[in-house]
């Protein structure tokens, strides 16, 4: 997970979202608004006026439209950071949208832990009555939001052995709780295919850097460096590339690879 660059939406599309949200907000009590949010989003999502939202979200993804959470699978589902089943007032809020893969979207579902107001204790909200639901409690969100947060400030990726995430901040801090809860809820370490994919991407990046270094030494291959750069930028698991740059002094083969292609630090 890396920070998603923000993409603008045209005023016309923002106005459409606001109008659709108004329909949900006017549906009645909280239970009625939840029902309206589900129905209206299902109806509006395939329609032409919603397409600019998908285009903007795709532009915000890393690599070749990778999921904003795992960065491994293709992003093909509009994910509500604050779940629409809990926060119907945000079902059409542009700032509440992420582009995710089905696996991450299903795992997160309506899980949305909160910090209890005024403390670092985590409240796990569970709806016990679906016919007469109550809104979630007030509190700061725990899960990292790649639109608002810089995941690199919270997560560190092991590039030597496990290729799993750990928290940057020490135990007992808010940063540690946010990192570990995000890893847990999304299964970023538990899903075996994700660490395996990160390892493969790491090896690919090292190979790309060696290829670029060889091309730099041969004037007849000057265009090859640009092709390598484009390939690096389109690969999945963007966190691996960012972590390689951040940790290059700690890993000899990475330090040597970047020393041979110093301009790659700006890729």
SULGI-V846617 format. One record per residue. N is the residue number from 1. RES is the residue in one letter. D_FIRST is the distance of its C-alpha to the first C-alpha in Angstrom with 1 decimal. Layout:
# SULGI-V846617
n = (N,N)
res = (RES,RES)
d_first = (D_FIRST,D_FIRST)
This chain:
# SULGI-V846617
n = (1,2,3,4,5,6,7,8,9,10,11,12,13,14,15,16,17,18,19,20,21,22,23,24,25,26,27,28,29,30,31,32,33,34,35,36,37,38,39,40,41,42,43,44,45,46,47,48,49,50,51,52,53,54,55,56,57,58,59,60,61,62,63,64,65,66,67,68,69,70,71,72,73,74,75,76,77,78,79,80,81,82,83,84,85,86,87,88,89,90,91,92,93,94,95,96,97,98,99,100,101,102,103,104,105,106,107,108,109,110,111,112,113,114,115,116,117,118,119,120,121,122,123,124,125,126,127,128,129,130,131,132,133,134,135,136,137,138,139,140,141,142,143,144,145,146,147,148,149,150,151,152,153,154,155,156,157,158,159,160,161,162,163,164,165,166,167,168,169,170,171,172,173,174,175,176,177,178,179,180,181,182,183,184,185,186,187,188,189,190,191,192,193,194,195,196,197,198,199,200,201,202,203,204,205,206,207,208,209,210,211,212,213,214,215,216,217,218,219,220,221,222,223,224,225,226,227,228,229,230,231,232,233,234,235,236,237,238,239,240,241,242,243,244,245,246,247,248,249,250,251,252,253,254,255,256,257,258,259,260,261,262,263,264,265,266,267)
res = (X,X,X,X,X,X,X,X,X,X,X,X,X,X,X,X,X,X,X,X,X,X,X,X,X,X,X,X,X,X,X,X,X,X,X,X,X,X,X,X,X,X,X,X,X,X,X,X,X,X,X,X,X,X,X,X,X,X,X,X,X,X,X,X,X,X,X,X,X,X,X,X,X,X,X,X,X,X,X,X,X,X,X,X,X,X,X,X,X,X,X,X,X,X,X,X,X,X,X,X,X,X,X,X,X,X,X,X,X,X,X,X,X,X,X,X,X,X,X,X,X,X,X,X,X,X,X,X,X,X,X,X,X,X,X,X,X,X,X,X,X,X,X,X,X,X,X,X,X,X,X,X,X,X,X,X,X,X,X,X,X,X,X,X,X,X,X,X,X,X,X,X,X,X,X,X,X,X,X,X,X,X,X,X,X,X,X,X,X,X,X,X,X,X,X,X,X,X,X,X,X,X,X,X,X,X,X,X,X,X,X,X,X,X,X,X,X,X,X,X,X,X,X,X,X,X,X,X,X,X,X,X,X,X,X,X,X,X,X,X,X,X,X,X,X,X,X,X,X,X,X,X,X,X,X,X,X,X,X,X,X,X,X,X,X,X,X)
d_first = (0.0,3.8,6.9,8.8,12.3,14.9,17.5,21.0,23.0,26.7,29.0,30.5,27.3,26.6,30.2,29.8,26.9,29.0,32.0,30.3,28.9,32.5,33.7,31.5,32.4,36.0,36.0,37.5,36.4,33.0,33.5,34.7,31.8,29.3,31.4,31.6,27.8,27.3,30.2,29.6,26.0,27.1,29.9,28.2,25.0,27.0,29.3,29.6,29.0,25.4,24.5,23.6,20.8,19.3,19.9,18.2,15.1,15.1,15.5,12.4,10.2,9.2,11.7,14.2,13.0,9.9,8.6,6.3,5.2,5.9,6.2,9.5,11.9,13.5,12.8,16.3,16.4,16.5,14.7,16.3,14.2,17.6,19.2,22.1,24.2,24.1,23.9,26.0,26.5,23.0,23.1,23.6,21.9,19.9,17.6,16.8,15.4,12.1,12.1,11.1,12.7,15.7,14.5,11.7,14.2,17.0,15.5,14.6,17.9,19.7,18.1,17.6,18.6,20.2,21.6,25.4,26.9,27.9,26.3,23.3,24.4,22.1,23.8,22.9,24.6,26.5,28.7,32.0,33.9,32.7,36.0,36.1,32.5,31.8,28.9,26.3,27.2,26.4,23.6,20.4,17.2,15.4,12.0,9.3,9.5,7.1,10.6,12.3,10.3,8.9,6.2,8.0,11.0,10.3,8.6,10.3,10.1,13.7,14.7,18.3,18.8,16.6,13.1,11.9,10.0,12.4,12.9,13.9,16.6,19.7,20.8,22.5,20.4,18.6,15.4,15.8,16.4,13.4,11.1,13.3,13.8,10.2,10.1,13.6,13.5,10.8,12.2,9.2,12.1,15.0,14.6,16.3,15.2,11.5,12.7,15.5,13.4,11.4,15.0,16.4,14.1,14.9,18.6,18.4,17.2,20.0,22.4,21.5,22.2,25.5,26.4,25.8,27.9,30.7,30.7,31.0,34.2,35.8,36.8,37.2,33.5,32.2,30.6,28.5,26.3,25.2,24.5,22.4,20.3,19.9,18.9,16.2,14.7,15.0,13.4,10.5,7.6,7.4,5.9,9.3,11.3,10.2,10.9,14.1,15.2,14.7,16.3,18.9,21.8,21.1,21.1,24.4,23.5,20.5,22.8,25.5,23.5,22.3,25.9,27.2,25.1,24.5,23.6,20.4,19.0,19.1,17.4)
